[in-house]
């Protein structure tokens, strides 16, 4: 992907060159690199693509990008997150191609870059450097202009001649030119784009204010004896621009730091790696050329390029962003390593098992991209309010200018400028997404991925937490303890049949049987399984045939609960699974489940937060209540099918309860989807299939109460930000209309309001670190 996009440039020299470059993205082989198929087949189906948006200077720019993308035939949905500057575009491959909507966004003034490419981070770094230069130029010129303006403020009549005063005005005018022509460039370009498109953006009031102040001051400089001869505001103008650029630069730095978890994760894969050649030598190849069964050599400090197994050497790995484990994890020979984790200790050889979209790394990136590009409900509401608010801003400025015109035309223009500047709703639009992204980044560093930012709002209001048992409160994989089998059948033979059938499932109980077989025998089971089907929450059914047997000699078998297999349950207080064939009962397997070490502590933390905790399990009622008692859970119900769990959630929600469901993501899909907020727990869950709003990467149950506490803090910060933005405008607008707020102070207030919102949101990231 990166090699294919190497010539891509967001500032091409010619339109033809741009069109040729975008054609690269029309190759269907490139689409999975920055999106995923959501419906239909790859060639004509519907895709959801993640892209970075360049050239955005405020959240109002998101309106322009969304409108430009939605005008392209075949684009079904476009959401641009102003805080993360990322967009999610849902488009139909049967109607359009990426080059068309890339071109439409670029024509609106906002080039797109495929998310995950090095160009996205390079473009952002380039923007930050240019913003720093604009800030430095405005700061230098402001200091010089203030120095030239100071004598006029302190001089008494007769202290300074008219020629000297005029010379100082001309010097100020010359020093203000770089500020207007260079430092204010982003404001003018954004305002011009909005005017051409017939829209009102947040930079439009700023651009009008700067131009009005400069025009009035220039008129006074060129004609000191004219009607505006005393209206010189070069000091206010340069100070306003400096304060505004200061706020925006700091805001951009904080925003990048807040959303840094996604970029840090996406850029963890190396560009190239040593691969073992057929002749036994090592050659350096691009990571995208790796395939399953390749052997690669990973040196200390390098990231593992794909999921695989260590076949030579012993090392330790940093898996913090992938599993939530903050300490180095030992990875001796035979252990599995994950793409994106870092080799810390020694050179190892790894046999590749999964590459590209099949790796756990790619699934995690997809979840985080989705979270970074979607807008939460409160952010959408703020966006809707911001549009008419901008119209009201221009109307207020016009009314203020008309009101003061008869008294003092010069002051009327400056009052209008102050109103335009102070009422810009940047803080309002940043209030929600900045807080949500900061919180999602903090959760990701703690091992909890947020796939839906809107779920943070729902999670903050939950009053009941419902746990699944197996793979959630207990360990991921139980341990096989005893085998009972029918007369004439050896326990090992029964385990062989069960393991062959269990290999078709990812359920923890099935994996326990597979692990028990692999631990005892070094060869795969001598049975093949055909026509395998899985009944969620009940078990597996399939046609078992000896590997060396002729066709047509197989037997149908079932593995699962006693009801599913039509056999009697064992009279033991332990988890059990049964095997039955066409003749009836074959074997029963008793499993020992280990309660997670922090289960009781996590439940206690949830109850301390005022939450009701319940347990719903497909296991026997006695086993479920025994685990619940050990954890400190008062309400437990066993023998639940997925439909039973869903029915319990329906009844609780009908009582007015807000539910958070915690399950392993396998047979709990309907319940996870139904709950107000949901967690998929357990490393065995394929993240791309999870129905959960949050995915717990590690094995710490303590992340659940931590996440709920973080969500509550997030909603509190969002409310604080919204109240601050509304209160700031309610206080400053009357002051500006009354003429008591000069333009430079209005600029300081506008920059400070946005900065306060972002700094307040940044506290969430600090709180996330402190909780760990």
Buried (B, 14 or more C-beta within 10 A) or exposed (E): BBEBBEEBBBEBEEEEEBEEBBEBBBEEEBBBBBBBBEEEEEEEEBBBBBBBBBBBBBBBBBBBBBBBBBEBEBBBEBBBBBBBBBBBBBBBBEBBBBBBBBBBBBEBBBBBBBBBBBBBBEBBEBBBEEBBEBBBBBBBBBEBBBBBBEEBEEEEEEEBEEEEBEEBBEBBBBBBEBBBEBBBEBBBBBBBBBEEBEBBBBBBBBBBBBBBBBEBBBBBBEEBEEEBBEBBBBBBBBBBBBBBBBBBBBBBBBBBBBBBBBBEBBBBBBEBBBBBEEEEEBEEBBBBEBEBEBBBBBEEEBBBBBBBBBEEBBBBBBBBBBBBBEEBBEBEEEBEBBBBBBBBBEBBBBBBBBBBBBBBBBBBBBBBBBBBBBBBEBBBEBBEBBBEBBEEBBEBBEEBBEBBBEEBBBBBBBBBBBBBBBBBBBBBBBBBBBBBBBBBBBBBBBBBBBBBBBBBBBBBEBBBBBBBBBBBBBBBBBBBBBBBBBEEBEEEBBBBBBBBBBBBBBBBBBBBBBBBBBEEBEEBBBBBBEEBEBBBBBBBBBBBBEEEEEEEEBBEBBBBBBEBBEBEEBEBEBBBBBBBBEEEBBBBBBBBBEBBEBBBBBBBBBBEBEBBBBBBBBBBEEBBBBBBEEBBBEBBBBBBBBEBBBBBBEEBBEEEBBBBBBBBBBBBBBBBBBBBBBBBBBBBBEBBEBBBBBBBBBBBBBBBBBBBBBBBBBBEBBBBBBEBBBEBBEEBBEBBBEBEBBBBBBBBBBBBBBBBBBBBBBBBBEBBEEBB
